Every structure is written in structure tokens, then in C-alpha cells.
Amino acid sequence: MPRSVNHVASRARRKNLMKLAKGYFGRRKNVWTVAKNAVEKGLNYAYEGRKQKKRNFRSLWITRINAGARQHGMSYSQFIGAVHKSGVELNRKVLADLAMNHPEAFKAVVDAVNK
């Protein structure tokens, strides 16, 4: 009996992957093996990038909070330590937004923390 190969499924799999390679340059968009490698690597980078995005934003927030705190004579570590000690329930994202866009509100937080 001849071997049965499910060409419908394998063709569909290839089609899906080639769809992901759409827009790539050169042979990466239309040669199966090259496209497969390019798409796999791209998906890997996308996965890693989702993790790095969180790190990058946290470091940006820390930089902004540090700049705002130094305008009021404190370092970042002193300020965050005082925030935790005083029980202020604001995260770094909110503090960075206040420091950048609402300096008077940030000053009020600094004053509340320094009491």
C-alpha cells in the first residue's frame, strides 16, 4: 500500500508561515527554507522584545523620577526609600508621569514624603 501523506495540512502550514514572511526583503519572502528561518528568528525577537519593553520602561521611569527628585535635593534612592517608608501607594509609572508632566503635584508628593 502506498504511503499516505497529508499534503493539505503541510501546504496549509507552509502557507501560514509564508504569510508571516510577507514584506521581508529578497529571498526571505518567497523561498521556503530562508523564509522559515527568518520568521522563526523574527518571532524569537518579538518574544524577547515584549520582555525588554518592560525593562526599558522601568529604567525610563527611574531616570525621570531621579531627575525630578534631584530638583528637590534628593537622590532617587533616598526618594524611593522615603516613599516606601511614608506608605505612599504610587508606583514608578505614576511618579514618573508626575515628575515629567505635573511638577507641582510631584513637589507635593516630595513634601508629603519628607514629613
Backbone as CSV, one residue per row, in Angstrom:
resi,resn,N_x,N_y,N_z,CA_x,CA_y,CA_z,C_x,C_y,C_z
1,MET,0.844,-1.187,0.000,0.000,0.000,0.000,0.888,1.249,0.000
2,PRO,0.615,2.233,-0.856,1.450,3.430,-0.890,1.294,4.261,0.387
3,ARG,2.356,4.993,0.651,2.369,5.837,1.848,1.422,7.017,1.663
4,SER,0.651,7.318,2.700,-0.291,8.433,2.645,0.349,9.660,3.293
5,VAL,0.400,10.751,2.561,0.981,11.992,3.076,-0.111,13.053,3.055
6,ASN,-0.262,13.743,4.145,-1.316,14.754,4.243,-0.818,16.071,3.641
7,HIS,-0.920,16.192,2.333,-0.430,17.392,1.666,-1.265,18.622,1.999
8,VAL,-2.514,18.422,2.300,-3.379,19.565,2.611,-2.862,20.284,3.854
9,ALA,-2.575,19.530,4.892,-2.129,20.129,6.156,-0.746,20.755,6.012
10,SER,0.189,20.046,5.357,1.546,20.590,5.240,1.549,21.842,4.366
11,ARG,0.734,21.840,3.324,0.619,23.018,2.459,0.042,24.199,3.254
12,ALA,-0.952,23.931,4.088,-1.552,24.989,4.903,-0.532,25.554,5.889
13,ARG,0.271,24.660,6.469,1.317,25.103,7.397,2.302,26.028,6.697
14,ARG,2.741,25.611,5.514,3.687,26.425,4.741,3.071,27.765,4.350
15,LYS,1.807,27.716,3.981,1.121,28.947,3.576,1.065,29.951,4.733
16,ASN,0.759,29.441,5.926,0.696,30.315,7.103,2.044,30.955,7.374
17,LEU,3.111,30.180,7.275,4.442,30.706,7.549,4.852,31.709,6.478
18,MET,4.523,31.419,5.225,4.868,32.351,4.154,4.081,33.658,4.297
19,LYS,2.882,33.561,4.863,2.092,34.764,5.124,2.809,35.646,6.153
20,LEU,3.438,35.002,7.145,4.182,35.756,8.157,5.426,36.418,7.568
21,ALA,5.969,35.822,6.495,7.181,36.354,5.870,6.872,37.465,4.876
22,LYS,5.610,37.777,4.681,5.227,38.805,3.724,5.853,40.140,4.122
23,GLY,6.443,40.817,3.158,7.065,42.104,3.428,8.548,42.010,3.697
24,TYR,9.079,40.808,3.846,10.519,40.647,4.032,11.236,40.936,2.723
25,PHE,12.540,41.169,2.776,13.330,41.555,1.600,13.996,40.331,0.962
26,GLY,14.011,40.332,-0.347,14.748,39.303,-1.086,14.127,37.932,-0.952
27,ARG,14.998,36.911,-0.838,14.523,35.533,-0.789,13.823,35.197,0.520
28,ARG,13.951,36.062,1.502,13.304,35.786,2.789,11.786,35.752,2.654
29,LYS,11.248,36.350,1.596,9.792,36.405,1.464,9.212,35.288,0.617
30,ASN,10.048,34.606,-0.201,9.445,33.637,-1.120,10.159,32.292,-1.227
31,VAL,11.289,32.108,-0.563,11.963,30.806,-0.554,11.694,30.161,0.799
32,TRP,11.132,28.958,0.760,10.621,28.322,1.971,11.644,28.259,3.095
33,THR,12.840,27.702,2.847,13.792,27.490,3.936,14.293,28.814,4.497
34,VAL,14.555,29.767,3.616,15.046,31.065,4.069,13.940,31.788,4.848
35,ALA,12.730,31.739,4.325,11.603,32.399,4.984,11.331,31.764,6.347
36,LYS,11.413,30.450,6.417,11.166,29.737,7.676,12.146,30.204,8.748
37,ASN,13.428,30.272,8.391,14.447,30.730,9.348,14.208,32.177,9.758
38,ALA,13.871,33.023,8.778,13.664,34.444,9.065,12.466,34.647,9.983
39,VAL,11.384,33.911,9.716,10.172,34.057,10.532,10.421,33.546,11.950
40,GLU,11.096,32.407,12.079,11.387,31.861,13.411,12.216,32.839,14.223
41,LYS,13.235,33.416,13.585,14.084,34.377,14.284,13.280,35.631,14.635
42,GLY,12.421,36.066,13.714,11.592,37.236,13.974,10.645,37.025,15.139
43,LEU,10.042,35.844,15.214,9.144,35.535,16.333,9.916,35.486,17.646
44,ASN,11.148,34.984,17.580,12.008,34.973,18.766,12.294,36.386,19.248
45,TYR,12.660,37.257,18.303,12.936,38.649,18.655,11.685,39.320,19.228
46,ALA,10.524,38.993,18.665,9.277,39.588,19.155,9.019,39.161,20.595
47,TYR,9.261,37.892,20.892,9.055,37.368,22.252,9.992,38.077,23.227
48,GLU,11.279,38.160,22.846,12.259,38.829,23.706,11.912,40.304,23.868
49,GLY,11.477,40.921,22.767,11.168,42.347,22.788,10.051,42.685,23.759
50,ARG,9.081,41.776,23.890,7.999,42.020,24.845,8.523,42.042,26.275
51,LYS,9.556,41.277,26.543,10.155,41.295,27.880,11.018,42.551,28.068
52,GLN,11.802,42.891,27.029,12.705,44.043,27.116,11.942,45.350,27.250
53,LYS,10.750,45.407,26.645,9.934,46.615,26.712,9.647,46.987,28.158
54,LYS,9.345,45.990,28.972,9.044,46.233,30.381,10.268,46.787,31.102
55,ARG,11.454,46.201,30.803,12.698,46.678,31.429,12.993,48.103,31.010
56,ASN,12.836,48.378,29.715,13.160,49.703,29.194,12.265,50.773,29.806
57,PHE,10.974,50.472,29.931,10.069,51.459,30.514,10.401,51.697,31.984
58,ARG,10.713,50.634,32.715,11.051,50.809,34.131,12.289,51.697,34.282
59,SER,13.307,51.474,33.438,14.516,52.298,33.540,14.226,53.743,33.140
60,LEU,13.327,53.949,32.174,12.935,55.309,31.795,12.240,56.010,32.955
61,TRP,11.325,55.286,33.618,10.618,55.867,34.762,11.596,56.237,35.871
62,ILE,12.564,55.356,36.126,13.547,55.616,37.184,14.358,56.859,36.848
63,THR,14.749,57.007,35.583,15.513,58.181,35.157,14.708,59.458,35.377
64,ARG,13.437,59.431,35.024,12.580,60.611,35.173,12.335,60.964,36.631
65,ILE,12.123,59.930,37.453,11.916,60.168,38.890,13.186,60.742,39.505
66,ASN,14.329,60.218,39.105,15.616,60.698,39.611,15.798,62.179,39.274
67,ALA,15.491,62.543,38.020,15.634,63.948,37.617,14.712,64.835,38.439
68,GLY,13.466,64.384,38.645,12.524,65.175,39.438,12.938,65.273,40.891
69,ALA,13.429,64.179,41.447,13.824,64.175,42.858,15.044,65.061,43.091
70,ARG,15.968,65.064,42.155,17.177,65.875,42.309,16.873,67.372,42.265
71,GLN,15.793,67.759,41.599,15.386,69.163,41.604,14.941,69.604,43.001
72,HIS,14.581,68.620,43.837,14.143,68.919,45.205,15.174,68.457,46.236
73,GLY,16.410,68.253,45.782,17.518,67.973,46.693,17.582,66.554,47.221
74,MET,17.022,65.593,46.488,17.084,64.193,46.908,17.596,63.351,45.754
75,SER,18.219,62.237,46.108,18.573,61.276,45.060,17.387,60.328,44.856
76,TYR,17.465,59.537,43.801,16.387,58.588,43.503,16.209,57.603,44.650
77,SER,17.322,57.052,45.136,17.215,56.014,46.166,16.662,56.586,47.471
78,GLN,17.073,57.800,47.815,16.539,58.438,49.019,15.028,58.665,48.870
79,PHE,14.635,59.138,47.694,13.228,59.437,47.447,12.368,58.175,47.516
80,ILE,12.797,57.110,46.812,12.017,55.863,46.796,11.968,55.253,48.192
81,GLY,13.089,55.328,48.926,13.095,54.840,50.302,12.098,55.585,51.164
82,ALA,12.048,56.906,50.994,11.115,57.725,51.764,9.663,57.446,51.350
83,VAL,9.445,57.203,50.065,8.101,56.890,49.571,7.588,55.616,50.230
84,HIS,8.446,54.581,50.255,8.031,53.317,50.859,7.812,53.465,52.370
85,LYS,8.687,54.240,53.012,8.587,54.411,54.456,7.322,55.182,54.845
86,SER,6.972,56.176,54.013,5.805,57.004,54.334,4.489,56.325,53.947
87,GLY,4.572,55.239,53.205,3.363,54.495,52.845,2.587,55.086,51.684
88,VAL,3.241,55.898,50.860,2.583,56.452,49.665,2.440,55.329,48.647
89,GLU,1.227,55.117,48.167,0.943,53.982,47.265,0.972,54.405,45.800
90,LEU,2.047,55.047,45.364,2.193,55.424,43.959,3.330,54.602,43.346
91,ASN,3.070,54.012,42.181,4.126,53.228,41.541,5.043,54.130,40.718
92,ARG,6.092,53.545,40.172,7.085,54.317,39.437,6.506,54.971,38.185
93,LYS,5.572,54.283,37.537,4.959,54.837,36.324,4.247,56.151,36.631
94,VAL,3.473,56.162,37.704,2.721,57.359,38.083,3.667,58.451,38.566
95,LEU,4.654,58.075,39.373,5.616,59.065,39.873,6.373,59.717,38.719
96,ALA,6.765,58.911,37.726,7.483,59.453,36.568,6.598,60.410,35.787
97,ASP,5.320,60.066,35.637,4.391,60.945,34.928,4.232,62.264,35.679
98,LEU,4.122,62.186,37.003,4.013,63.409,37.804,5.270,64.260,37.672
99,ALA,6.430,63.627,37.740,7.694,64.362,37.672,7.849,65.059,36.327
100,MET,7.363,64.410,35.283,7.548,64.948,33.933,6.474,65.984,33.575
101,ASN,5.208,65.648,33.813,4.109,66.466,33.300,3.434,67.361,34.334
102,HIS,3.579,67.031,35.617,2.919,67.813,36.671,3.912,68.074,37.806
103,PRO,4.875,68.977,37.585,5.924,69.189,38.593,5.386,69.674,39.943
104,GLU,4.284,70.437,39.911,3.738,70.924,41.191,3.153,69.773,42.003
105,ALA,2.532,68.817,41.330,1.998,67.637,42.032,3.146,66.773,42.556
106,PHE,4.219,66.672,41.764,5.388,65.902,42.205,6.015,66.557,43.441
107,LYS,6.047,67.887,43.436,6.582,68.603,44.609,5.736,68.316,45.841
108,ALA,4.432,68.228,45.658,3.533,67.899,46.776,3.833,66.493,47.305
109,VAL,4.128,65.572,46.411,4.496,64.198,46.843,5.808,64.243,47.622
110,VAL,6.783,64.994,47.105,8.085,65.110,47.780,7.890,65.696,49.173
111,ASP,7.057,66.729,49.279,6.812,67.355,50.589,6.110,66.387,51.533
112,ALA,5.151,65.617,51.007,4.431,64.644,51.835,5.369,63.540,52.323
113,VAL,6.316,63.192,51.497,7.255,62.128,51.842,8.278,62.608,52.859
114,ASN,8.626,63.895,52.795,9.677,64.445,53.678,9.175,64.727,55.094
115,LYS,7.871,64.663,55.344,7.347,64.969,56.681,7.862,64.005,57.725
